[in-house]
Structures are given as C-alpha cells and as structure tokens.
Amino acid sequence: MNKIILLFDISEKYGQSLMMGIVRYFKENSNALFCNMPIYYRETLGVKGILKFAKEWGAQGIIAQLNNTRDVRKIAESGIHLIVEDYRERFEEFPNITGGYYEAGQMGAEYFVKKGFKNFAFYGFKNIVWSRERSMGYEEYLNERGFDVYYFNQEENSQTSDLWYYKPSDLSKWLQDLPKPIAIMACDDARGQHITEACKHANIRIPEDVIVLGVDNDELTCNLSDPPLSSINLDTERGGYEAGRLMDQMIQGKVKKPRNVMVMPTYIVTRQSTDIAAVDDAYIAKALKYIHKNLDHDINVTDVLGQLTISRRSLEKKFQEVTGTSVYKYISKIRMQKFSERLLETDKRISEIAHEAGLNLTNNVARQFKQIHGCSPSEYRKKHLPRK
C-alpha cells in the first residue's frame, strides 16, 4: 500500500477541500495510507525534518503546502514524489496545485461591472502569486473598459489586529477616503471579512456605500462576516481529486513530465455584502430588485412591468441602457447562472434543479447552457466535480 504525506492548512476551506479530493480519489481508484501532518511542522521541522520523517515512515509521495526554497529539492532528490501547493509562489521544478487566479479576478470585475458600478478597488497582497494574479485579472478587465482601480496592499507578515480590530486603522482610513458607492474585491474571504469589519468600525454601510466580494466561498468565514460575504466559488475538491490522480500516476511511473493541477473559479455566491445594484434610475433599480427577489417564481417581463408605472417601451429602453440587455434576456441569464450554481451544490436530478431555478429543461435551455459553458449540464457537472 502506498504511503502519502499530506501537509495543508486545514483551518480554512481551501486546504480541507484539497485533502477531501485527494482522499476521495484514492478511495475510489487505488489504495493509500495517509499521514495528515500538522501545518506547523513546516516551520518547526522544516523540509529536513519532514524528509527525515518521510524516509523513516517509508512514504512514496508528499502533497504539501511548502515554502518555495532550495531545500524542497532535497525531497525530489530522495526519490519521494512531490506535488506542492503554490501558496506563495509557483515552483518551477515540481508540479504545482495552482489555479486560475487571473480568471477569478476577471470574474469578480465582470460581476461588479454588470451591477452598474463605476468605482472599483482591490485589497490583497502584492508578494503572493494568487493575490497578485487575481488583482491583475481584475485590473486588466476594468482598465479595458475605461475604469481605474484603487489598491490597498497588505504586508504578508502584518498583524491582523493592526488592520481593523477594535480601533481605527490604515484600512479603515483607506475605506473612508474611497469614492462611494464602490465595489471592492478582496484576494480571499479572510481579507473580505477584514473589509466588512473595518467598514463597521468606520460607520461605512454595506452594501449601500461599499459592496465586497471575496474568493474561496469558505462558508464559515463568509457567514461570520457581518453582513454575510459574497464570494467566488472554486472547484477545489476537484483540484484535490486531480492531484491525487497525478500522484498515483507518478508513483506508478506513468508520468514523464508532471503537469500542474489547476483549481478554477466556477461561479459567484451572492450574499448580503453585494446584494445591491448601483443604478441611478429608480425604475430599473426597482425592476432589478423585483427580479432577484422572485427568481424562484415563474416571473416574466409582464410581471416586472406590473411593479412599475412606466410603459413597456420605456422599461425596455431604460433596462437596455443600464444592463446592456433586455428584461427577458436578463431574467434568463440570471436563472441560468442559478441553475449552474445548483448543479454543483446538490446531487439532485438535473431536471429537478432546472425546475427549482425556474427553468424547463427543454432542448432550447440545454442549447443556451451549452452556448454559455461549452458543454451540456451533465458534462458541466462531471467537469467541475471530482468523479472516477
């Protein structure tokens, strides 16, 4: 039986989901004995201590969150197979568990633009790859559309309490000085919660003055936030599953040049921190609020019009100017987004999920889904959820 050491920060959802995917792969496809090594061993034992333990235990592989130092090469030189999580910078010599960080930034920017915002900011780390590339994707998407981005860059080793906890801080002052209303993307959910706490202490309203979006969709962190934090969901468990598959292939000698494992953003979970649209037109603001509140019901353009005291022609003209699309297409798109999210959140039958999302799973709906995602609903599930 293969012996594999796992070393991840399991205090957050990302590390937990990676481990779940790895373990699931081996349970379904192979045999393995795991050592769940505490993350603090990385600092207390160092690479030399981890390698010493691995040799004594007889490990064939290590999948770990390690610092990008020269010492890591000693693991590969020992003959033990290694896959690393690039939690600071990518490794060139070894396969990484990395991600579509740039794509996540673009997804966040697109989400904000479609809500009608004109002011944008980003909060993260410049010296960490996943934060830096998320900010790049975010800024480039916005710059291409004529928008600038305000930045607050946290030092990696700064004390969290110095930033927002119980007292005025540089973060609070930065938030107070930003133009309002403004949309802020945080590099992850923990930083997103920093923003919601700092706003509270600075008497800045969320979502009326500031909307906040995190990354990881760590449900505990998102719901500890006040208000609850919206977040970009990642296919992390599938990434762990693929990392398990890669390690299995490496141990069997089936891989000549190991590849990186990509954890990609999948969809945005909207909670109270972004539950608003920056729309000056009162009619369209009311229409959007009604649509989002009643998506689970079989609403149509006539229902939306019934909430307003304007003609259908005026509604369509104003709606097109604000959202860039018609009322009908907007409702259809939001329902399709909801359908896509639920495909990955539940094991229910696809037809049942479609019904709950206000869709009838006809050939037309399947065709629309394929136009958006490039695959059928069942293929989308297989792509983003770990399977055999």
C-alpha positions as CSV (number, residue, x, y, z in Angstrom):
1,M,0.0,0.0,0.0
2,N,1.3,3.4,-0.9
3,K,2.1,5.9,1.9
4,I,1.4,9.5,1.2
5,I,2.1,12.5,3.5
6,L,-0.4,15.4,3.3
7,L,0.6,18.8,4.7
8,F,-2.0,21.5,4.3
9,D,-3.5,24.4,6.3
10,I,-6.9,22.8,7.1
11,S,-8.1,25.8,9.2
12,E,-9.6,27.1,6.0
13,K,-11.9,25.5,3.4
14,Y,-9.3,25.5,0.6
15,G,-7.0,23.1,2.4
16,Q,-9.9,21.0,3.6
17,S,-11.3,20.7,0.1
18,L,-8.0,19.8,-1.4
19,M,-7.5,17.0,1.1
20,M,-11.1,15.7,0.6
21,G,-10.5,15.5,-3.1
22,I,-7.1,13.7,-2.7
23,V,-8.5,11.1,-0.2
24,R,-11.6,10.6,-2.4
25,Y,-9.5,9.8,-5.4
26,F,-7.5,7.1,-3.6
27,K,-10.6,5.6,-2.0
28,E,-12.3,5.3,-5.4
29,N,-9.3,4.3,-7.5
30,S,-6.4,3.0,-5.5
31,N,-5.1,2.2,-2.1
32,A,-3.1,4.5,0.1
33,L,-2.2,5.1,3.7
34,F,-2.2,8.8,4.6
35,C,-0.3,10.8,7.2
36,N,-2.1,14.1,7.9
37,M,0.9,16.2,9.0
38,P,0.1,19.4,11.0
39,I,0.9,22.5,9.1
40,Y,3.1,23.9,11.9
41,Y,5.6,21.0,11.2
42,R,6.6,23.1,8.1
43,E,8.1,25.7,10.5
44,T,9.1,23.5,13.4
45,L,10.6,20.6,11.5
46,G,11.4,22.3,8.2
47,V,12.0,20.4,5.0
48,K,14.8,18.4,6.5
49,G,12.6,17.2,9.4
50,I,9.7,16.4,7.0
51,L,12.0,14.4,4.7
52,K,13.5,12.5,7.7
53,F,10.0,11.5,8.9
54,A,9.0,10.6,5.3
55,K,12.0,8.3,4.9
56,E,11.5,6.6,8.3
57,W,7.8,6.1,7.6
58,G,8.5,4.8,4.1
59,A,6.5,7.4,2.2
60,Q,6.2,7.2,-1.6
61,G,4.7,10.7,-2.0
62,I,4.2,14.1,-0.4
63,I,1.5,16.5,-1.3
64,A,2.1,19.7,0.6
65,Q,1.9,23.4,1.1
66,L,5.6,24.4,1.3
67,N,7.7,27.5,1.1
68,N,9.4,28.0,-2.3
69,T,13.0,27.4,-1.1
70,R,16.0,25.4,-2.4
71,D,15.6,22.9,0.4
72,V,12.5,21.5,-1.2
73,R,14.6,20.0,-4.0
74,K,16.0,17.5,-1.4
75,I,12.6,15.8,-1.3
76,A,12.7,15.1,-5.0
77,E,16.4,14.1,-4.9
78,S,15.5,11.5,-2.2
79,G,13.2,9.7,-4.7
80,I,10.0,10.6,-3.0
81,H,7.4,12.0,-5.4
82,L,6.3,15.6,-4.6
83,I,3.4,17.8,-5.5
84,V,3.3,21.3,-4.0
85,E,0.6,23.9,-3.4
86,D,1.8,27.3,-4.6
87,Y,0.6,29.2,-1.6
88,R,3.3,31.9,-2.0
89,E,4.9,31.4,-5.5
90,R,4.8,28.7,-8.1
91,F,7.6,26.1,-8.2
92,E,9.4,25.6,-11.5
93,E,10.9,22.2,-10.7
94,F,7.8,20.4,-9.3
95,P,4.1,20.1,-10.3
96,N,2.0,22.7,-8.5
97,I,-1.5,22.7,-7.3
98,T,-2.2,26.2,-8.7
99,G,-5.2,27.9,-10.1
100,G,-7.0,30.3,-12.5
101,Y,-6.2,33.3,-10.3
102,Y,-6.3,35.7,-13.2
103,E,-9.7,34.3,-14.3
104,A,-11.1,34.7,-10.8
105,G,-10.1,38.4,-10.9
106,Q,-11.8,38.8,-14.2
107,M,-14.9,37.1,-13.0
108,G,-15.1,39.5,-10.0
109,A,-14.6,42.5,-12.2
110,E,-17.3,41.4,-14.6
111,Y,-19.7,40.8,-11.8
112,F,-19.2,44.3,-10.5
113,V,-19.5,46.0,-13.9
114,K,-22.8,44.2,-14.6
115,K,-24.1,45.6,-11.3
116,G,-23.5,49.1,-12.7
117,F,-20.6,50.2,-10.5
118,K,-18.2,52.9,-11.7
119,N,-15.7,52.9,-8.8
120,F,-13.5,49.8,-8.0
121,A,-10.9,48.7,-5.5
122,F,-8.8,45.7,-4.6
123,Y,-7.5,44.5,-1.3
124,G,-4.7,41.9,-1.2
125,F,-1.0,41.0,-1.2
126,K,1.4,42.1,-3.9
127,N,4.0,39.5,-2.9
128,I,1.9,36.3,-3.1
129,V,1.1,34.8,-6.5
130,W,-2.6,34.0,-6.1
131,S,-3.4,37.5,-4.8
132,R,-1.2,39.3,-7.3
133,E,-2.6,37.4,-10.3
134,R,-6.2,37.9,-9.1
135,S,-5.6,41.6,-8.9
136,M,-4.0,41.6,-12.4
137,G,-7.1,39.9,-13.9
138,Y,-9.4,42.3,-12.0
139,E,-7.5,45.5,-13.1
140,E,-7.0,44.5,-16.7
141,Y,-10.7,43.7,-17.2
142,L,-11.6,47.1,-15.7
143,N,-8.8,49.1,-17.5
144,E,-10.0,47.7,-20.8
145,R,-13.4,49.3,-20.1
146,G,-12.0,52.7,-19.0
147,F,-12.0,52.2,-15.2
148,D,-9.2,52.6,-12.7
149,V,-8.6,50.6,-9.6
150,Y,-7.8,51.8,-6.0
151,Y,-5.4,49.4,-4.1
152,F,-4.8,48.6,-0.5
153,N,-1.8,46.1,-0.3
154,Q,-1.4,44.3,3.0
155,E,2.0,43.2,4.0
156,E,2.0,39.4,4.4
157,N,3.5,39.5,7.9
158,S,1.4,42.3,9.2
159,Q,-0.7,41.7,12.3
160,T,-4.4,41.4,11.5
161,S,-5.3,43.3,14.7
162,D,-3.3,46.3,13.4
163,L,-5.5,46.4,10.3
164,W,-9.1,46.6,11.7
165,Y,-9.6,45.1,15.1
166,Y,-11.4,47.4,17.6
167,K,-9.5,50.6,16.6
168,P,-9.0,53.0,13.7
169,S,-6.5,51.7,11.2
170,D,-4.9,52.3,7.8
171,L,-7.5,50.0,6.2
172,S,-10.4,52.0,7.8
173,K,-8.9,55.3,6.7
174,W,-8.4,54.0,3.2
175,L,-12.0,52.8,3.1
176,Q,-13.3,56.2,4.3
177,D,-11.3,58.0,1.6
178,L,-12.6,55.9,-1.3
179,P,-15.3,57.4,-3.6
180,K,-18.7,56.0,-3.0
181,P,-20.5,53.8,-4.0
182,I,-17.6,51.5,-4.7
183,A,-17.1,47.8,-5.4
184,I,-14.2,46.1,-3.6
185,M,-12.8,42.7,-4.4
186,A,-10.7,41.0,-1.7
187,C,-8.0,38.5,-2.7
188,D,-9.7,35.9,-0.4
189,D,-12.5,35.5,2.1
190,A,-10.4,36.3,5.1
191,R,-9.4,39.7,3.6
192,G,-13.1,40.2,2.6
193,Q,-14.0,39.8,6.3
194,H,-11.3,42.4,7.2
195,I,-13.1,44.8,5.0
196,T,-16.6,44.2,6.4
197,E,-15.3,44.6,10.0
198,A,-13.3,47.8,9.1
199,C,-16.4,49.2,7.4
200,K,-18.4,48.5,10.6
201,H,-15.9,50.4,12.8
202,A,-15.7,53.3,10.3
203,N,-19.6,53.5,10.0
204,I,-19.5,52.7,6.3
205,R,-22.6,51.0,5.1
206,I,-22.6,47.6,3.3
207,P,-23.9,47.2,0.6
208,E,-25.3,50.8,0.3
209,D,-21.9,52.5,0.2
210,V,-19.5,49.6,-0.4
211,I,-20.0,46.1,-1.8
212,V,-17.5,43.4,-1.0
213,L,-16.6,40.2,-2.8
214,G,-14.2,37.5,-1.5
215,V,-12.7,34.4,-3.1
216,D,-12.9,30.7,-1.9
217,N,-16.5,30.6,-0.7
218,D,-15.4,29.5,2.7
219,E,-18.9,29.2,4.2
220,L,-17.8,29.7,7.8
221,T,-15.8,32.8,7.1
222,C,-18.5,34.2,4.8
223,N,-21.2,33.8,7.4
224,L,-19.1,35.1,10.3
225,S,-18.8,38.3,8.3
226,D,-21.4,40.9,9.1
227,P,-23.1,41.2,6.6
228,P,-22.5,37.8,5.1
229,L,-19.8,37.9,2.4
230,S,-20.4,37.2,-1.2
231,S,-17.6,35.0,-2.7
232,I,-16.2,33.4,-5.8
233,N,-16.5,29.6,-5.6
234,L,-13.6,27.4,-6.7
235,D,-13.6,23.8,-7.8
236,T,-11.1,23.0,-5.1
237,E,-12.2,19.4,-4.3
238,R,-11.9,18.5,-8.0
239,G,-8.4,20.0,-7.9
240,G,-7.6,17.8,-5.0
241,Y,-9.0,14.8,-6.8
242,E,-6.8,15.5,-9.8
243,A,-3.8,16.0,-7.5
244,G,-4.5,12.5,-6.1
245,R,-4.7,11.1,-9.7
246,L,-1.4,12.8,-10.6
247,M,0.4,11.4,-7.5
248,D,-1.0,7.9,-8.2
249,Q,0.4,8.1,-11.8
250,M,3.7,9.5,-10.6
251,I,4.1,6.6,-8.1
252,Q,3.3,4.1,-10.9
253,G,5.9,5.7,-13.2
254,K,3.2,6.7,-15.7
255,V,4.2,10.4,-15.9
256,K,7.3,11.5,-17.6
257,K,6.8,15.3,-17.1
258,P,4.3,16.0,-14.3
259,R,1.8,18.7,-15.1
260,N,0.3,21.4,-12.9
261,V,-3.1,20.9,-11.3
262,M,-5.5,23.8,-11.9
263,V,-8.1,24.9,-9.4
264,M,-10.6,27.1,-11.4
265,P,-13.3,29.6,-10.4
266,T,-16.7,28.3,-11.1
267,Y,-19.4,30.8,-10.0
268,I,-20.2,33.6,-7.6
269,V,-22.3,33.0,-4.5
270,T,-24.2,36.3,-3.8
271,R,-24.8,37.1,-0.2
272,Q,-25.7,40.3,1.5
273,S,-22.4,42.1,1.0
274,T,-23.1,42.6,-2.7
275,D,-26.9,42.3,-2.8
276,I,-27.4,45.7,-4.5
277,A,-27.1,47.2,-7.9
278,A,-25.5,50.7,-8.4
279,V,-28.3,52.0,-10.6
280,D,-29.3,55.7,-10.6
281,D,-32.6,55.1,-12.4
282,A,-35.2,54.3,-9.7
283,Y,-37.4,52.3,-12.1
284,I,-34.6,50.0,-13.1
285,A,-33.4,49.7,-9.5
286,K,-36.9,48.6,-8.5
287,A,-37.1,46.2,-11.5
288,L,-33.8,44.6,-10.7
289,K,-34.7,44.2,-7.0
290,Y,-38.0,42.5,-8.0
291,I,-36.3,40.1,-10.5
292,H,-33.7,38.9,-8.0
293,K,-36.2,38.6,-5.2
294,N,-38.6,36.5,-7.3
295,L,-36.3,34.3,-9.4
296,D,-37.7,31.2,-7.8
297,H,-41.1,32.1,-9.2
298,D,-42.2,31.9,-12.8
299,I,-41.9,35.6,-13.4
300,N,-41.8,37.3,-16.9
301,V,-41.5,40.7,-18.4
302,T,-45.2,41.5,-17.8
303,D,-44.7,40.7,-14.1
304,V,-41.8,43.1,-13.9
305,L,-43.8,45.8,-15.7
306,G,-46.6,45.4,-13.2
307,Q,-44.3,46.7,-10.4
308,L,-43.7,49.9,-12.3
309,T,-45.6,52.9,-13.5
310,I,-44.0,53.2,-17.0
311,S,-44.7,51.8,-20.4
312,R,-43.2,48.6,-21.6
313,R,-41.2,50.5,-24.3
314,S,-39.8,52.9,-21.7
315,L,-38.9,49.9,-19.4
316,E,-37.1,48.1,-22.2
317,K,-35.2,51.2,-23.3
318,K,-34.1,52.1,-19.8
319,F,-33.2,48.5,-19.0
320,Q,-31.1,48.1,-22.1
321,E,-29.2,51.4,-21.3
322,V,-28.4,50.2,-17.7
323,T,-27.8,46.5,-18.1
324,G,-26.9,46.2,-21.8
325,T,-29.6,43.6,-22.4
326,S,-33.4,43.1,-22.5
327,V,-35.5,42.3,-19.5
328,Y,-36.3,38.8,-20.9
329,K,-32.7,38.0,-21.6
330,Y,-31.6,39.3,-18.2
331,I,-34.1,37.1,-16.4
332,S,-33.0,34.1,-18.5
333,K,-29.3,34.7,-17.8
334,I,-29.7,35.1,-14.1
335,R,-31.8,31.9,-14.0
336,M,-29.1,30.1,-16.0
337,Q,-26.4,31.3,-13.5
338,K,-28.5,30.0,-10.6
339,F,-29.0,26.7,-12.4
340,S,-25.3,26.4,-13.0
341,E,-24.5,27.0,-9.3
342,R,-27.1,24.4,-8.1
343,L,-25.7,21.8,-10.4
344,L,-22.5,21.8,-8.3
345,E,-24.2,22.3,-4.9
346,T,-26.6,19.3,-4.9
347,D,-26.9,15.7,-6.1
348,K,-30.5,16.2,-7.2
349,R,-31.5,15.3,-10.7
350,I,-30.8,17.9,-13.4
351,S,-34.4,18.2,-14.4
352,E,-35.4,18.9,-10.7
353,I,-32.7,21.5,-10.3
354,A,-33.8,23.2,-13.5
355,H,-37.4,23.4,-12.2
356,E,-36.2,24.9,-8.9
357,A,-34.3,27.5,-10.9
358,G,-37.4,28.5,-12.8
359,L,-36.4,26.7,-16.0
360,N,-38.0,23.9,-18.0
361,L,-35.2,21.6,-19.2
362,T,-36.1,21.8,-22.9
363,N,-33.7,21.5,-25.9
364,N,-33.7,25.3,-26.0
365,V,-32.5,25.6,-22.4
366,A,-29.8,22.9,-23.0
367,R,-28.7,24.7,-26.1
368,Q,-28.4,28.0,-24.2
369,F,-26.5,26.3,-21.4
370,K,-24.0,24.9,-24.0
371,Q,-23.6,28.3,-25.6
372,I,-22.6,29.8,-22.2
373,H,-20.4,26.9,-20.8
374,G,-19.4,25.0,-23.9
375,C,-20.9,21.7,-22.7
376,S,-24.2,20.1,-21.5
377,P,-25.4,20.3,-17.9
378,S,-24.3,16.7,-17.2
379,E,-20.9,17.4,-18.8
380,Y,-20.6,20.6,-16.7
381,R,-21.1,18.5,-13.5
382,K,-18.5,16.0,-14.5
383,K,-16.1,18.7,-15.4
384,H,-16.3,20.6,-12.1
385,L,-17.0,17.8,-9.6
386,P,-14.5,15.0,-8.8
387,R,-15.5,11.7,-10.3
388,K,-13.9,8.4,-11.2
